[in-house]
Amino acid sequence: YQKKTVQAGELLHPEHLKEHLADLLAWKNLTLQKVYGAKGYTMEELMSWVETYGDAIKPYITDTGRFLRSAQKEGKSILFEAQLGALRDLDYGIYPYTTSSNSVAAYAPVGSGLPTARIAPVGSGLPGAKLDEVVGVVKAYSSCVGEGPFVCEWFGEQAQQLRDAGEEYGAKTGRPRRVGPFDCVASRYGLACQGADKIALTKLDVLSSMKEIPVITGYKLDGVEVPRFDTLSDLDRVEPVVTMLPGWQKDISGCKSWDELPKEAKAYVEFLEKQLGHEIQFVSTGAEREKFVLKGEWL
């Protein structure tokens, strides 16, 4: 068995790293030279690259497990943040259109270096990776990066307007993201996978220019209602059931409390709550950090 990846921690053990890289380089050069007809690289070139870029990140490498266990013993709060949602999770997502690992909340302690085989009772003072709260973060509309089924997808001018309003473009590549209305069916599934006990609704302000706002409240396949979201079902063929809600057509970025929001904006959030079967406590009304309103009790 050959370990084909290099871990950041190996930078702290240069002799081990050099031996590992030498083994990898021999195999990579075979591919570069025999398959692609490229020149290949020397060990000197590789180590020069490692010294230039590896030395820059060395000061930031630490034993995260020990660091987090120490913080936990000191009674500090630990916040885990996931980049991807449940539908990109390796086990619970729409395979094979997934990432290579688990992105659900239950995996956060393991992925961070704080694994545990037991749950510590609240107030016991014992170390453990009990997740006290899980916040499900959902946009006020839907977006998708990459391929795979996307039941609520919009196309044409309608999609472009939403994409521009929400600045739905890749941060580095500039690639346009796929967009569409809020999908209650997929969101219910995602929140259940995450075990979310709080919900943060983001980018509500993006919908401010719309006269009517569609929401996906169900799926149908061959005219028959689909009872639940199933990653193994024929998602490429299901048709969305759409409910139209009145828009507010007013800039809400200046709203500082729930009561200041237009009645249509509040009705939209409350409609989503009923569909999701869960209260939404946090509503984002702009890109700036301070632009949000609290609807319910937060952290």
Secondary structure, DSSP 8 states (H G I E B T S, - for coil): ----S--GGGGG-HHHHHHHHHHHHHHHHHIIIIIS------HHHHHHHIIIIIHHHGGG---HHHHHHHHHHTT-------SS-GGG-TTTSSTTSS-SS--SGGGHHHHHT---SS---TTS----------EEEEESSEEE-SSS--TT---HHHHHHHHHHHT-B-TTT--B-EEESEEHHHHHHHHHHHT-SEEEEE-GGGGTT-SEEEEEEEEEETTEEE-S--TTS-TTT-EEEEEEEE---S--TT--SGGGS-HHHHHHHHHHHHHHTS---EEE-SSSTT-EEE-S---
